[in-house]
Amino acid sequence: MGEQPIFSTRAHVFQIDPNTKKNWVPTSKHAVTVSYFFDSTRNVYRIISLDGSKAIINSTITPNMTFTKTSQKFGQWADSRANTVYGLGFSSESHLVKFADKFAEFKEAARLAKEKSQEKMELTSTPSQESAPGDLLSPLTPESINGTDEERVIPDPPQPAEARAEPSQNALPFSHSSSSSNINKHWEAELAALKGNNAKLTAALLESTANVKQWKQQLAAYQEEAERLHKRVTELECVSGQATVIKSQKTELNQTIEELELALKDKEEELEKLKAEVQRAHEFQSQKDSLTEKLQDTETRNQTLEAQLSDLEQRLESSQLEREAFRKSLRSLLELLDTKIFELTELRDTLAKLIEGS
């Protein structure tokens, strides 16, 4: 196949209602791939779209076609060969504009290709006009079988020598009767020969007519077979073109799958890291729980120690109070002792003086 896809997009496909010629009838339940194809063998551009194995668009672009944008996301064109109007609904205005630009581009290419083909046909038809006129005669005409009218002209019968000579007066009756008898015999022979030839020609004509009918039937059968084969070739071309599109889409999908697999691998690695972090978090949580229990035990012990400390502080405070009271009593006792010592000292001194004075 010389046909290759050159541009593809996705759109919802519609056809004009053949009864009303006003309403649109959807030919696809969802958006399908619509592709431009170029057939290098026939030098034509076509728009093809398949819904599964069914060709819903098979339109050959001609120079007199026009793609019309009826809204921001919808466009249409008429195909006189398919006797319908196709409509495409796009997902965005940019897709519509790109499709319309490609339509105009390939329409101009089709016009140039048509002009080139016409020039080639004119160049090839010029020598054929110089052929001999006899080549245009159909082999099925009666003239070709039985000869032309000019070829079947009855020759003039030969004149006898007696008729062309100047007869004498004495031999005139005998010459005339002999000549008439010879002419009659000659014409009877010619007539019999012509009747035989006519019968042969009639049989040949009937046979050629039967052959022509048979050839016409065979030609009609060949034309039907050729039309069927042409439709089959068109369907196979559509399937082949769509297979190429599917291959390209498969390649894109494989690339997308590889990218998704890489992304999935990265996500799995990230998930493993998160699992490790969650495991560490669980360990930290267990450590936290253990530390919390220890902290609670410590707080309990701290509270016990605080109670003991408070008791000790109270005891220390009471001890300090008792010590202060004891200290005060000692101080007062010391002062009393100092007073008593001072009095005893004075008493001693007085006794000493008395002893010395006596």
Disulfide bonds with the S-S distance in Angstrom:
none
